[in-house]
Amino acid sequence: MKISVAFIVYNGSQYLRTQLDSILAQTHKVDEIIVCDDASYDNTKEILEDYKNKHPNLFFIHYNNQNIGPTKNIEKAIQSCTGELILLADQDDYWEANKVQTIVQWFEQNPTMNGVFTNGSLMNSKGELDNKYALWDAMSFPYKTIKSKNELNNNLKLYINTVENCVTGATLAIRNNLPFLKQPFPIIKNLVHDRWLAINLAENNSLGILEEKLIRYRIHSAQAIGGMTENIEKYIELNANLLEGIPNINNSINSFKDLRYILNKIETNLEIQNEISKIENKSFDNTNYIAILKNKHKIYLEYGFAKWPILSGLRKFKKLFIV
């Protein structure tokens, strides 16, 4: 099985060597590393050229003439890969030595699945590990709740579409024979590329989960997208509650701040799903998610106006008149 790495980078010189060295140190070697640099202006290019000179048959580097953003950059990297299996990589993380081997074995054991994502450890800008929380915690992903329920695939699909993305692109591996990978990735406000990939995989019930921490995810001030590091347990609880068909509001919403968090999340997801519904060449129908979100929005709004009428009224006013 030929293994490709889709690697995107933008001004990533600070941690770039650490990440590339961890990929090169894998117990199961990769066959190509496709790098797409998004018009960096630090010394990223010099570092990449150094690695290419040392490994000319492994590194294939594309330099964008202008910045196209992470979604179009990862689209370009993925569509440039020639391997049967594509592992996505970010510029500032670190791969555990057994990551590729574990992923390859999983696909060999699950021949009908098209993608898999994993958990990860957290580390700070100095590379120090967080001994309390993992990547899924920082993403407020209620994995234990989803795992404990029947029909894991359906719950995962529902969560990704109506609550929040739980798939960090840097942990994702996908087969390279999927039609949606050859299509342009949509540019939709608040829809990150890894969620788009996850939605497509989950809709076909071909997205798997590995609990193993196969990367060290770096949280620092310069990253494009990071995770929460405060009130983690609270937000995991709120996301788990939002997944429920009929929310247990009285036991989960303890303040107007909690309610505002939920409403903002529902409204953001509605905007995303409405935009997805306009995509003509998608292989799935998302109208059911729009209906679910509208119903939950109604339930939470009614609860808010009953319990905090003044604050709810002010929030409605801001939504109507403040851009």
Rosetta silent file (secondary structure, phi, psi, omega in degrees, C-alpha in Angstrom):
SEQUENCE: MKISVAFIVYNGSQYLRTQLDSILAQTHKVDEIIVCDDASYDNTKEILEDYKNKHPNLFFIHYNNQNIGPTKNIEKAIQSCTGELILLADQDDYWEANKVQTIVQWFEQNPTMNGVFTNGSLMNSKGELDNKYALWDAMSFPYKTIKSKNELNNNLKLYINTVENCVTGATLAIRNNLPFLKQPFPIIKNLVHDRWLAINLAENNSLGILEEKLIRYRIHSAQAIGGMTENIEKYIELNANLLEGIPNINNSINSFKDLRYILNKIETNLEIQNEISKIENKSFDNTNYIAILKNKHKIYLEYGFAKWPILSGLRKFKKLFIV
SCORE:     score description
SCORE:     0.000 S_00000001
   1 L     0.000  119.587  179.624    0.000    0.000    0.000 S_00000001
   2 L   -77.941  131.331 -175.455    1.523    3.281   -1.131 S_00000001
   3 E  -111.305  124.728  175.256    1.356    5.940    1.577 S_00000001
   4 E  -110.095  148.982  171.285    1.139    9.668    0.866 S_00000001
   5 E  -114.584  122.199  174.904    1.369   12.538    3.319 S_00000001
   6 E   -95.204  108.282 -168.698   -0.615   15.685    2.458 S_00000001
   7 E  -119.417  117.089  177.108    1.320   18.397    4.253 S_00000001
   8 E  -109.501  145.398 -176.162    0.275   22.051    4.253 S_00000001
   9 E  -146.310  144.158  174.725    2.416   24.828    5.632 S_00000001
  10 L  -149.759  112.764 -178.449    2.268   28.590    6.045 S_00000001
  11 L    48.764   50.997 -172.723    5.017   30.462    7.890 S_00000001
  12 L  -105.033   20.333 -170.750    5.732   27.273    9.811 S_00000001
  13 H   -61.812  -27.700 -173.899    9.463   27.498   10.288 S_00000001
  14 H   -61.366  -41.331 -175.492    9.372   27.493   14.101 S_00000001
  15 H  -117.786    4.901 -170.387    8.192   23.884   14.462 S_00000001
  16 H   -61.772  -45.378 -178.236    8.603   22.564   10.919 S_00000001
  17 H   -63.705  -38.922  179.331   11.757   20.493   11.454 S_00000001
  18 H   -59.896  -44.714 -179.414   10.286   18.804   14.536 S_00000001
  19 H   -68.367  -46.901 -178.673    7.230   17.686   12.588 S_00000001
  20 H   -63.297  -39.314  178.570    9.106   16.572    9.485 S_00000001
  21 H   -63.715  -36.149  179.375   11.632   14.621   11.546 S_00000001
  22 H   -68.699  -31.699  176.595    8.807   12.789   13.322 S_00000001
  23 H   -71.409  -41.188  179.386    7.356   11.763    9.960 S_00000001
  24 H   -67.935  -23.498 -176.069   10.730   10.554    8.727 S_00000001
  25 L   -90.424   11.355 -177.111   11.220    8.543   11.944 S_00000001
  26 L   -65.638  144.132  177.111    8.110    6.383   11.450 S_00000001
  27 L   -68.372  -28.608  172.686    8.426    2.628   11.969 S_00000001
  28 L  -112.001  111.277 -172.554    6.391    2.215    8.766 S_00000001
  29 L   -72.082  146.878  174.762    7.903    4.540    6.169 S_00000001
  30 L   -88.781  161.988 -174.985    5.790    6.744    3.937 S_00000001
  31 L   -99.814  -25.101  177.120    6.298    6.799    0.170 S_00000001
  32 E  -156.279  146.189  175.531    5.809   10.480   -0.602 S_00000001
  33 E  -120.567  107.615 -179.752    5.384   13.752    1.259 S_00000001
  34 E   -92.028  112.444 -177.478    3.377   16.259   -0.772 S_00000001
  35 E  -107.353  130.123  173.189    4.015   19.722    0.646 S_00000001
  36 E  -119.146  109.675  179.193    1.961   22.769   -0.330 S_00000001
  37 E   -92.115  126.120 -172.380    3.416   26.005    0.966 S_00000001
  38 L   -93.576   58.604  177.203    0.851   28.806    1.013 S_00000001
  39 L    61.363   49.415  177.262    3.145   31.719    0.086 S_00000001
  40 L   -63.839  149.534  176.742    5.131   31.747    3.334 S_00000001
  41 L  -121.935   11.414  170.979    7.348   34.770    3.942 S_00000001
  42 L   -95.864 -152.932 -178.706    9.517   33.385    6.754 S_00000001
  43 L   -96.852   27.062  177.057   12.318   30.865    6.121 S_00000001
  44 H   -56.650  -44.462 -176.983    9.953   27.938    5.552 S_00000001
  45 H   -59.846  -40.929 -179.912   11.115   27.574    1.946 S_00000001
  46 H   -63.277  -40.082  178.394   14.758   27.214    2.974 S_00000001
  47 H   -65.491  -45.186 -179.811   13.863   24.464    5.441 S_00000001
  48 H   -62.325  -41.961  179.979   11.742   22.609    2.889 S_00000001
  49 H   -65.149  -33.021  177.133   14.470   22.812    0.251 S_00000001
  50 H   -63.205  -45.154  179.111   16.949   21.393    2.750 S_00000001
  51 H   -67.669  -38.651  179.139   14.735   18.351    3.316 S_00000001
  52 H   -64.503  -39.866  178.864   14.077   17.952   -0.402 S_00000001
  53 H   -64.723  -34.700  179.662   17.813   17.992   -1.151 S_00000001
  54 H   -79.578  -27.911 -177.072   18.375   15.271    1.462 S_00000001
  55 L  -134.104   66.942 -172.904   15.357   13.191    0.351 S_00000001
  56 L   -64.571  -22.901 -178.633   14.779   14.033   -3.347 S_00000001
  57 L   -95.182    2.696 -177.131   12.592   10.987   -4.012 S_00000001
  58 L  -113.318  -39.374 -176.503   10.356   11.583   -1.020 S_00000001
  59 E   -96.494  129.335  175.407    9.553   15.298   -0.936 S_00000001
  60 E  -127.358  110.869 -167.230    7.420   16.924   -3.653 S_00000001
  61 E  -112.727  131.953  175.612    6.944   20.609   -2.895 S_00000001
  62 E  -115.037  127.968  178.434    4.467   23.066   -4.394 S_00000001
  63 E  -108.305  116.162  177.916    4.909   26.786   -3.699 S_00000001
  64 L   -72.260  137.911  178.847    1.773   28.891   -4.113 S_00000001
  65 L   -70.905  -28.006  176.278    2.360   32.255   -5.773 S_00000001
  66 L  -142.145  159.996 -177.251   -0.234   33.809   -3.488 S_00000001
  67 L   -70.561  125.135 -178.598   -1.971   32.793   -0.286 S_00000001
  68 L  -111.766   -3.545  177.529   -5.052   30.661   -1.047 S_00000001
  69 H    88.336  159.379 -173.509   -5.994   29.707    2.525 S_00000001
  70 H   -63.407  -35.447 -177.740   -5.952   26.340    4.313 S_00000001
  71 H   -64.988  -50.063  179.908   -9.041   24.838    2.640 S_00000001
  72 H   -72.111  -26.447  179.095   -7.820   25.299   -0.920 S_00000001
  73 H   -71.902  -41.834  178.012   -4.268   24.478    0.110 S_00000001
  74 H   -71.310  -33.408  173.516   -5.198   21.093    1.587 S_00000001
  75 H   -57.545  -46.357  179.921   -7.415   20.449   -1.439 S_00000001
  76 H   -63.382  -42.604 -179.134   -4.371   21.022   -3.652 S_00000001
  77 H   -65.127  -46.334 -179.052   -2.165   18.806   -1.481 S_00000001
  78 H   -62.253  -44.123 -177.186   -4.689   15.932   -1.377 S_00000001
  79 H   -72.853  -10.519  175.806   -5.326   16.074   -5.113 S_00000001
  80 H   -92.086  -10.695 -177.873   -1.571   15.942   -5.725 S_00000001
  81 L   -74.936  142.662 -179.805   -1.149   12.711   -3.743 S_00000001
  82 L  -114.209   -1.927 -179.492   -0.622    9.488   -5.689 S_00000001
  83 L   -76.918  161.941  175.366   -0.735    6.982   -2.814 S_00000001
  84 L   -71.869  -27.450 -178.438   -3.594    4.628   -2.052 S_00000001
  85 E  -126.346  134.123 -179.257   -3.745    6.059    1.464 S_00000001
  86 E  -117.092  126.345  173.029   -3.397    9.734    2.399 S_00000001
  87 E  -108.145  126.668  179.150   -2.399   10.934    5.867 S_00000001
  88 E   -83.648  148.268 -178.828   -2.959   14.614    6.560 S_00000001
  89 E  -143.494  140.328  172.476   -0.322   16.579    8.463 S_00000001
  90 L  -100.454  165.084 -171.414   -0.016   20.031   10.013 S_00000001
  91 L   -79.668  -17.241 -169.137    3.203   21.980   10.309 S_00000001
  92 L  -120.449   12.658  179.711    3.446   22.299   14.087 S_00000001
  93 L   -99.591 -165.846 -179.194    2.515   18.882   15.492 S_00000001
  94 E  -149.454  130.444  179.859    4.510   15.711   16.142 S_00000001
  95 E   -93.371  131.125  170.366    3.788   12.158   15.030 S_00000001
  96 L   -64.215  149.580 -170.622    4.321    9.279   17.425 S_00000001
  97 L   -60.609  -25.232 -177.230    6.677    6.735   15.846 S_00000001
  98 L   -98.881   11.354 -175.880    3.952    4.114   15.390 S_00000001
  99 H   -58.993  -55.689 -176.033    1.343    6.396   13.818 S_00000001
 100 H   -62.794  -44.576 -179.580    1.672    5.232   10.207 S_00000001
 101 H   -59.005  -44.350 -179.915    2.009    1.568   11.168 S_00000001
 102 H   -64.520  -42.333 -179.702   -1.109    1.725   13.351 S_00000001
 103 H   -65.206  -45.435 -179.511   -3.131    3.500   10.650 S_00000001
 104 H   -61.663  -44.188  178.506   -2.088    1.061    7.926 S_00000001
 105 H   -61.435  -38.972  179.609   -2.973   -1.930   10.108 S_00000001
 106 H   -62.431  -44.620  179.969   -6.382   -0.404   10.851 S_00000001
 107 H   -66.674  -35.775  177.018   -7.185   -0.032    7.146 S_00000001
 108 H   -64.824  -33.980 -179.923   -6.027   -3.593    6.463 S_00000001
 109 H   -84.207  -14.434 -178.355   -8.373   -4.810    9.200 S_00000001
 110 L  -129.858   69.845 -172.529  -11.251   -2.581    7.994 S_00000001
 111 L   -66.828  -17.290 -179.884  -11.277   -2.910    4.192 S_00000001
 112 L   -92.205   -5.082 -179.154  -14.762   -1.396    3.785 S_00000001
 113 L   -92.924  145.342 -175.382  -13.895    1.817    5.669 S_00000001
 114 L  -108.008  -10.739 -179.447  -12.607    4.875    3.830 S_00000001
 115 E  -158.383  158.010  176.694  -11.281    7.054    6.660 S_00000001
 116 E  -150.872  143.817  173.538  -10.194    7.064   10.265 S_00000001
 117 E  -127.157  158.671 -174.130   -9.307    9.727   12.821 S_00000001
 118 E  -127.147  172.529  170.298   -7.536    9.388   16.133 S_00000001
 119 E   -83.473  179.638  178.016   -7.081   11.084   19.454 S_00000001
 120 E  -158.024  161.264  172.344   -3.886   12.922   20.305 S_00000001
 121 E   -83.705  159.702  174.903   -1.853   14.283   23.183 S_00000001
 122 E  -105.410  141.246  173.346   -1.665   17.999   23.853 S_00000001
 123 E  -139.723  157.353 -179.649    1.584   19.908   24.086 S_00000001
 124 L   -93.893 -172.073 -176.912    2.465   23.567   24.497 S_00000001
 125 L   -62.536  -21.918  179.609    4.810   25.774   22.500 S_00000001
 126 L   -92.173   -0.348 -178.773    7.790   24.280   24.367 S_00000001
 127 L    85.346    9.415 -179.985    6.757   20.710   23.565 S_00000001
 128 L   -80.343  132.334 -175.809    5.673   19.980   27.140 S_00000001
 129 E   -80.540  145.442  173.694    2.842   17.440   27.352 S_00000001
 130 E   -85.638  118.303 -176.298   -0.465   18.072   29.117 S_00000001
 131 E   -85.709   -5.875 -176.430   -0.894   15.256   31.645 S_00000001
 132 E  -104.462  -44.409 -174.018   -4.572   15.979   32.323 S_00000001
 133 E  -116.568  154.588  175.332   -6.288   16.530   28.992 S_00000001
 134 E  -114.116  178.289 -176.819   -6.081   15.026   25.509 S_00000001
 135 H   -58.659  -45.628 -178.824   -6.957   16.448   22.093 S_00000001
 136 H   -63.077  -31.630  176.061  -10.561   15.237   22.155 S_00000001
 137 H   -63.934  -46.061 -178.024  -11.035   16.931   25.536 S_00000001
 138 H   -65.330  -22.698  177.263   -9.781   20.232   24.146 S_00000001
 139 L   -90.485    2.837 -178.768  -12.257   19.855   21.268 S_00000001
 140 L    58.514   35.913 -178.343  -15.125   19.295   23.755 S_00000001
 141 L   -88.156  113.828 -178.051  -15.799   15.961   22.061 S_00000001
 142 L   -82.269   63.199 -173.495  -18.087   13.789   24.263 S_00000001
 143 H   -60.290  -39.603 -178.752  -16.634   10.534   22.958 S_00000001
 144 H   -61.306  -38.711  178.057  -17.631    8.498   26.006 S_00000001
 145 H   -65.452  -46.451 -178.946  -21.268    9.521   25.515 S_00000001
 146 H   -65.652  -40.972 -178.944  -21.221    8.680   21.819 S_00000001
 147 H   -66.528  -33.706 -175.670  -19.393    5.398   22.400 S_00000001
 148 H   -75.319  -15.390 -178.962  -21.827    4.305   25.119 S_00000001
 149 L   -87.935  160.332  172.318  -24.810    4.622   22.817 S_00000001
 150 L   -75.077  162.034  178.088  -25.995    2.115   20.248 S_00000001
 151 L    58.387   63.850 -179.041  -25.442    2.879   16.557 S_00000001
 152 H   -56.035  -42.895 -177.340  -22.077    4.584   16.881 S_00000001
 153 H   -61.067  -43.046 -178.839  -21.990    5.510   13.183 S_00000001
 154 H   -68.036  -38.875  178.460  -25.321    7.325   13.309 S_00000001
 155 H   -67.873  -38.318  177.289  -24.406    9.213   16.467 S_00000001
 156 H   -64.853  -42.501  177.946  -21.053   10.224   14.998 S_00000001
 157 H   -60.952  -45.712 -179.478  -22.765   11.400   11.817 S_00000001
 158 H   -64.796  -40.794 -178.933  -25.312   13.396   13.798 S_00000001
 159 H   -63.851  -47.210 -177.111  -22.644   14.946   16.004 S_00000001
 160 H   -63.565  -34.674 -176.161  -20.431   16.095   13.122 S_00000001
 161 H   -86.923  -30.063 -171.642  -23.364   17.636   11.251 S_00000001
 162 H  -118.982   -9.824 -178.932  -25.391   19.228   14.049 S_00000001
 163 L  -116.933  -67.883 -173.426  -23.058   19.844   17.000 S_00000001
 164 L  -167.299  156.223  173.307  -19.395   20.285   16.205 S_00000001
 165 L   -73.197  134.169  177.504  -16.487   18.877   14.242 S_00000001
 166 L  -116.088    3.178 -175.796  -14.630   16.203   16.187 S_00000001
 167 L  -105.092  107.278  173.468  -12.151   15.281   13.459 S_00000001
 168 L   -79.424  124.075 -176.713   -8.829   17.072   13.597 S_00000001
 169 H   -53.853  -34.226 -178.210   -7.364   16.973   10.111 S_00000001
 170 H   -67.560  -10.560  176.896   -3.910   16.278   11.508 S_00000001
 171 H  -108.249   -0.156 -170.683   -5.185   12.914   12.805 S_00000001
 172 L   -91.386  138.950  172.030   -7.164   11.962    9.698 S_00000001
 173 E  -129.280  139.187 -174.985   -6.251    9.298    7.138 S_00000001
 174 E  -139.361  151.496  172.156   -8.332    8.632    4.014 S_00000001
 175 E   -74.498  150.848 -173.255   -8.346    6.364    1.009 S_00000001
 176 L   -98.154   22.279 -179.630   -7.455    8.115   -2.233 S_00000001
 177 L  -115.095   23.532 -173.565  -10.219    6.604   -4.377 S_00000001
 178 L   -96.995  126.032 -175.846  -13.096    8.764   -3.126 S_00000001
 179 H   -56.401  -37.233 -175.719  -14.938   10.888   -5.724 S_00000001
 180 H   -67.230  -20.701  176.926  -15.531   13.844   -3.393 S_00000001
 181 H   -69.695  -23.238 -178.171  -11.766   14.301   -2.997 S_00000001
 182 H   -87.475  -10.405  179.489  -11.541   15.123   -6.699 S_00000001
 183 L   -90.466  156.368  176.104  -14.181   17.853   -6.441 S_00000001
 184 L   -60.805  136.385  176.002  -13.485   21.429   -5.290 S_00000001
 185 L   -76.366  134.652 -177.109  -13.764   21.799   -1.520 S_00000001
 186 L   -70.342  146.162  172.872  -16.475   24.338   -0.636 S_00000001
 187 L  -102.253  100.390 -178.112  -15.584   27.665    0.920 S_00000001
 188 L  -127.058  133.470 -179.482  -18.255   28.151    3.585 S_00000001
 189 L   -54.936  131.371  177.563  -17.973   30.439    6.595 S_00000001
 190 L    70.580    5.419  175.590  -17.091   28.478    9.768 S_00000001
 191 L  -104.125  106.475  178.604  -16.743   25.196    7.833 S_00000001
 192 L   -81.884  157.076 -172.617  -13.145   23.984    8.120 S_00000001
 193 H   -62.636  -35.280 -178.639  -11.816   21.526    5.561 S_00000001
 194 H   -68.580  -29.796  175.514  -11.439   18.633    7.999 S_00000001
 195 H   -69.436  -37.519  177.856  -15.122   18.878    8.906 S_00000001
 196 H   -62.232  -43.733  177.016  -16.037   18.754    5.224 S_00000001
 197 H   -62.411  -44.451 -178.772  -13.970   15.597    4.817 S_00000001
 198 H   -63.406  -41.095  179.249  -15.525   14.113    7.966 S_00000001
 199 H   -59.494  -47.196 -178.888  -19.079   14.881    6.818 S_00000001
 200 H   -63.319  -42.236  179.044  -18.556   13.074    3.521 S_00000001
 201 H   -67.205  -44.729 -177.647  -16.983   10.046    5.189 S_00000001
 202 H   -65.549  -35.816 -178.970  -19.591    9.865    7.955 S_00000001
 203 H   -62.986  -25.958  177.463  -22.494   10.137    5.508 S_00000001
 204 L   -98.448   12.588 -179.323  -21.308    6.906    3.895 S_00000001
 205 L    53.242   37.356 -177.324  -20.791    5.252    7.304 S_00000001
 206 L  -124.722   27.065  177.006  -17.130    4.835    6.448 S_00000001
 207 E  -108.733  117.301 -179.495  -15.477    6.995    9.119 S_00000001
 208 E  -101.034  165.647 -178.601  -13.708    5.051   11.839 S_00000001
 209 E  -126.494  134.105  171.253  -12.364    6.089   15.240 S_00000001
 210 E  -120.248  124.455 -178.023   -9.124    5.140   16.960 S_00000001
 211 E   -74.917  -14.521 -176.325   -8.797    6.147   20.600 S_00000001
 212 E   -63.770  145.075  177.965   -5.012    5.989   20.495 S_00000001
 213 E   -90.253   94.470 -172.688   -3.068    9.232   20.823 S_00000001
 214 E   -99.896   -4.739  172.087   -0.987    9.056   17.659 S_00000001
 215 E  -133.604  163.525  168.244    0.038   12.703   17.424 S_00000001
 216 E  -109.395  111.609 -175.505    1.085   15.435   19.793 S_00000001
 217 E   -89.812  122.793 -174.587   -1.096   18.403   18.969 S_00000001
 218 E   -90.882  124.655  174.050    0.580   21.704   19.699 S_00000001
 219 L  -103.260  118.403 -179.231   -1.493   24.520   21.209 S_00000001
 220 L  -153.784  169.623 -170.972    0.148   27.914   20.770 S_00000001
 221 L   -69.372  -22.966 -173.655   -0.743   31.486   19.928 S_00000001
 222 L   -93.367   -3.487 -175.366    0.251   31.344   16.246 S_00000001
 223 L   -73.957  154.688 -177.747   -1.819   28.345   15.142 S_00000001
 224 L   -73.410  -44.262 -178.404   -4.719   28.785   12.728 S_00000001
 225 L  -138.325  128.333 -179.087   -7.220   26.613   14.620 S_00000001
 226 L  -128.795 -169.000 -179.834   -6.839   25.309   18.148 S_00000001
 227 L  -114.759  170.579  176.813   -8.807   23.748   20.941 S_00000001
 228 L   -74.915  146.387  176.279  -10.332   24.952   24.183 S_00000001
 229 L  -126.186    3.379  179.152   -8.187   24.854   27.282 S_00000001
 230 L  -127.315  147.703  177.577  -10.672   26.219   29.836 S_00000001
 231 L    53.066   38.553 -174.207  -13.933   24.802   31.251 S_00000001
 232 H   -59.221  -49.532 -177.368  -13.350   21.635   29.251 S_00000001
 233 H   -59.967  -38.531 -178.992  -15.680   19.390   31.237 S_00000001
 234 H   -63.233  -44.748 -177.385  -18.501   21.919   31.026 S_00000001
 235 H   -73.584  -30.110  172.985  -18.355   22.220   27.244 S_00000001
 236 H   -62.274  -43.046  178.697  -18.112   18.442   26.809 S_00000001
 237 H   -63.373  -43.819 -179.954  -21.318   18.184   28.852 S_00000001
 238 H   -64.086  -41.059  179.154  -23.056   20.894   26.806 S_00000001
 239 H   -67.515  -37.440  177.176  -22.091   19.232   23.516 S_00000001
 240 H   -63.320  -41.619  179.569  -23.273   15.847   24.766 S_00000001
 241 H   -66.023  -38.471 -178.749  -26.617   17.385   25.740 S_00000001
 242 H   -66.337  -24.589  178.762  -26.959   19.121   22.378 S_00000001
 243 H   -71.391  -26.420 -176.127  -26.594   15.746   20.661 S_00000001
 244 L   -61.659  145.753  178.882  -29.704   14.399   22.413 S_00000001
 245 L   -62.289  -46.764  175.413  -32.887   14.199   20.384 S_00000001
 246 L  -117.663  103.640 -174.211  -34.888   15.940   23.129 S_00000001
 247 L   -59.424  137.812  174.704  -32.460   18.069   25.151 S_00000001
 248 L   -88.510   76.520 -168.835  -32.540   17.715   28.933 S_00000001
 249 H   -63.935  -44.736 -174.368  -32.364   21.475   29.310 S_00000001
 250 H   -60.380  -30.232 -177.754  -33.064   21.805   33.034 S_00000001
 251 H   -92.757   -4.677 -175.737  -30.125   19.573   33.950 S_00000001
 252 H  -121.533  -31.521 -177.688  -27.621   21.097   31.528 S_00000001
 253 L   -95.311  104.005 -176.674  -28.311   24.822   31.129 S_00000001
 254 L  -101.807   -7.861 -177.982  -27.253   26.499   34.363 S_00000001
 255 L  -156.474  164.465  176.821  -26.823   30.053   33.131 S_00000001
 256 H   -65.298  -28.200  176.679  -27.681   32.352   30.267 S_00000001
 257 H   -61.903  -41.455  177.044  -24.049   31.997   29.167 S_00000001
 258 H   -62.205  -45.381 -179.532  -24.647   28.267   28.656 S_00000001
 259 H   -62.003  -43.175  179.780  -27.795   28.979   26.677 S_00000001
 260 H   -61.566  -39.721  177.371  -26.019   31.565   24.521 S_00000001
 261 H   -59.362  -47.578 -178.688  -23.262   29.038   23.755 S_00000001
 262 H   -63.842  -47.781 -178.437  -25.832   26.470   22.629 S_00000001
 263 H   -62.732  -42.601  178.966  -27.859   28.921   20.541 S_00000001
 264 H   -61.270  -39.690 -179.806  -24.759   30.318   18.838 S_00000001
 265 H   -66.730  -44.310  178.846  -23.635   26.786   17.998 S_00000001
 266 H   -61.614  -45.065 -177.885  -27.031   25.813   16.583 S_00000001
 267 H   -65.645  -38.286  176.466  -27.244   28.982   14.508 S_00000001
 268 H   -63.788  -43.769  179.239  -23.726   28.510   13.141 S_00000001
 269 H   -65.797  -35.038  176.348  -24.511   24.920   12.195 S_00000001
 270 H   -63.497  -42.815  178.128  -27.735   26.009   10.523 S_00000001
 271 H   -61.147  -43.565  179.786  -25.843   28.499    8.401 S_00000001
 272 H   -63.625  -49.032 -177.254  -23.328   25.814    7.423 S_00000001
 273 H   -65.549  -34.407  176.304  -25.970   23.212    6.594 S_00000001
 274 H   -63.879  -38.480  177.903  -27.988   25.720    4.557 S_00000001
 275 H   -71.492  -39.041  177.724  -24.890   26.458    2.483 S_00000001
 276 H   -61.945  -36.306 -178.748  -24.090   22.757    2.103 S_00000001
 277 L   -61.511  -20.272 -178.776  -27.643   22.191    0.812 S_00000001
 278 L   -85.117  -10.045 -178.419  -26.790   24.441   -2.158 S_00000001
 279 L   -75.983  120.033 -171.982  -23.896   22.226   -3.301 S_00000001
 280 L   -77.491  -33.973 -171.155  -25.144   20.405   -6.375 S_00000001
 281 L   -96.476   13.948  179.174  -22.576   17.620   -6.709 S_00000001
 282 L   -73.677  155.194 -173.942  -22.635   16.315   -3.136 S_00000001
 283 L   -97.735   13.776 -176.709  -23.437   12.631   -2.654 S_00000001
 284 L  -144.307  163.473  178.907  -25.805   13.043    0.308 S_00000001
 285 L  -109.598  124.611 -176.063  -28.950   14.856    1.379 S_00000001
 286 L  -108.537   14.283 -177.262  -28.619   17.086    4.457 S_00000001
 287 H   -62.882  -29.913 -179.645  -32.227   18.330    4.759 S_00000001
 288 H   -66.387  -33.606  179.426  -32.780   16.175    7.853 S_00000001
 289 H   -70.112  -36.464  176.681  -29.982   17.992    9.697 S_00000001
 290 H   -62.891  -42.253  179.077  -31.526   21.346    8.871 S_00000001
 291 H   -65.194  -42.083  178.380  -34.845   20.151   10.307 S_00000001
 292 H   -60.722  -45.985 -177.762  -33.154   18.819   13.470 S_00000001
 293 H   -66.632  -40.266  178.621  -31.321   22.087   14.027 S_00000001
 294 H   -62.848  -41.428  179.721  -34.424   24.216   13.467 S_00000001
 295 H   -65.073  -44.246  179.621  -36.390   22.154   15.977 S_00000001
 296 H   -66.816  -36.755  177.786  -33.668   22.375   18.618 S_00000001
 297 H   -60.094  -42.597  178.913  -33.298   26.103   18.008 S_00000001
 298 H   -62.579  -43.750 -178.281  -37.010   26.533   18.697 S_00000001
 299 H   -62.690  -47.231 -177.519  -36.796   24.471   21.916 S_00000001
 300 H   -71.136  -36.156  177.171  -33.834   26.389   23.321 S_00000001
 301 H   -62.466  -46.063  179.977  -35.207   29.786   22.302 S_00000001
 302 H   -61.636  -40.054  178.080  -38.509   29.099   24.055 S_00000001
 303 H   -63.502  -42.735 -179.156  -36.661   27.966   27.163 S_00000001
 304 H   -62.931  -43.874 -179.492  -34.510   31.100   27.125 S_00000001
 305 H   -70.509  -25.656  177.372  -37.445   33.481   26.842 S_00000001
 306 H   -76.573  -37.092 -174.871  -39.239   31.644   29.642 S_00000001
 307 H   -95.791  -37.833 -178.840  -36.285   31.697   32.044 S_00000001
 308 L  -130.953   69.443 -173.226  -34.307   34.812   31.030 S_00000001
 309 H   -60.814  -41.286 -177.548  -36.789   36.965   29.093 S_00000001
 310 H   -68.762  -49.358 -179.553  -34.814   40.230   29.278 S_00000001
 311 H   -63.574  -38.266  178.485  -31.450   38.704   28.347 S_00000001
 312 H   -66.920  -37.746  176.921  -33.054   36.649   25.594 S_00000001
 313 H   -65.232  -41.609  177.523  -34.761   39.742   24.241 S_00000001
 314 H   -63.621  -39.597  178.899  -31.486   41.655   24.208 S_00000001
 315 H   -64.012  -42.336  177.755  -29.801   38.795   22.399 S_00000001
 316 H   -61.429  -41.400  179.447  -32.553   38.749   19.761 S_00000001
 317 H   -60.710  -46.508 -179.975  -32.198   42.500   19.318 S_00000001
 318 H   -61.782  -40.245  179.797  -28.440   42.187   18.766 S_00000001
 319 H   -64.630  -33.550 -177.738  -28.960   39.372   16.267 S_00000001
 320 H   -78.772  -36.528 -168.257  -31.431   41.466   14.314 S_00000001
 321 H  -119.131  -10.509 -178.868  -29.645   44.787   14.231 S_00000001
 322 L  -111.550  121.897  179.894  -25.968   44.275   14.967 S_00000001
 323 L   -88.352    0.000    0.000  -23.784   42.853   12.225 S_00000001
